[in-house]
Amino acid sequence: MSSFFYLKVIASNKVYFNDRAELLVVPAVDGELGIMANHEDIIVAVEDGEMRLLDDDGNWHHVFVGKGFVQMINNRVLLLVETVERPEEIDVRRANEAKERALEQMRQKQSIQDYHHSQASLARAMSRLKTASKYRV
């Protein structure tokens, strides 16, 4: 039984990964989801956060991913997300500005919809900053 599966990670602007992998960990709605070879067939929503991937050479990839979904069928995984950013690609200054903007918007009176939008913006900025600070060289 193979300990690898085929993985394709596609963002809206690029293909990040297209090869065999041993382990994939993605941020899901109810926590992290780990996928290994021969996992049952699934489709799961992916949240903004850190994705970890162990490729078939034993190298770890740590990246920020935006919302999307992951699907596994017949030992083949497709991860479709809005964005994929390596820690060195994350603009920390811009993420800090987005965080401050979201915090300021949340302090002001606004509709419930606007409040949730600001909350999502804050969560996205915080996830980017966390990924950048943990893995930036």
N, C-alpha and C positions, 0 to 999 in steps of 0.2 A: 504494500500500500504506500503510495507516494506521500511525502510529507510537504509537498508544495502544491500550490494552486496558481492558476493564471490570473493576473490582476491587471486591469486597465483603469487608470485614474485620469479622468477628463475634467478640466475646468472649462469655463466659458471661452477662454482665450488660448488654451494650450492642452496638449496631452502631457501630463506630468510623469506618468509611469506606465510602461507597457511591457511586462515581463513576468517571470515566475516570482512568487513570494511565499514565505513560510508563515507569516503572521501579519494581520492587519487589525489595528485598533482604531476605531472611529468614535467621535462624540455623537451619541444618539440622544433622543428626546428624554429617555429615562436612565441615562448614565452612559458608560462606555460599552461598546460592542466589540468583542474580539472574534476574529474569524481565522480559522486554520483550515488546512486541507480537509476535504470531505465533510465540511459543515453542511447541515441541512439547507435546502433551498430556502432563501428568505429575501424579502425586500423590506428595508428599514429606512426611515427618515434620518438624515444626518444634520446635526446642528453645527453652528459656528464653534470652532475649537481646534484642539491639537489632534492631528492624526499621526499615528506611529506605524511604521511599516518595517518589517524585517524581510529583506530581499533574500534570494536564494544563495547569495555570496556571504551572508551573515552580516551585512551592513544595515544599520538602523537609519531610517529616514524620519525626521521629525519636522512636520510642516503644519502651518495653519490652513484649515479648510473652511470655506463658507458653507452655507446651507445647501442641501442636496439630498441624494439618496444613494444607498448601496444595495446592490442586487447580487445574490449568488445563485447560480443555476449550473448544475453539472460540474462542480469544481472550477467554475469560472466566475470571477468577481468583476463587476463593473461598478465603479464609484463615480457618479456624476455630481459635481459641485460647482457653485458659483465661482469660487476662487481657490487657488492653491498658492501659498506663499512660503518660501523657505525663510528661516529666521533672518538670514542676511538680506533678504529682499524687503522685509517689513520696514517701512519708514516710521521709526519710533516717534519722531517729532509730530508727524501727521496723526499717528494713532493717539498720542497724548492730547493733541488739539481736538480730535473727535471725542475723546473721553470728556474733556472739559466742556465742550459744546453740549453734549448729551446731559451732563450733570446740570448745567445751567438751564436747559430746556425743562428738565424734570422739576426744577425749583419753581418754575412759573406755572400759573394757572393755565391749564390746557384741557382739551377733551380727553376722554379715556383712550381713544384711538391714538392721539398724538403722544400721550403718556407711554403707551405700550411701544410705539415706534421709537421714542427716546430711550426706553429701557433696552430695546433690541440693539440700538446703536451703541449704547454703553457696554453691553455684553460683548459685542463684536470687537470694540476697541480694547476692552480688558483682555480678551482672549488673544488678540494680536500681541499686546504688550507682554503677556505671560509667556507666550511662545518665543518671542524675541529675546526676552531676558534669560530664559532657561538655556537656550541653545546657540545664542549668538557667539561667534568666535572672536 
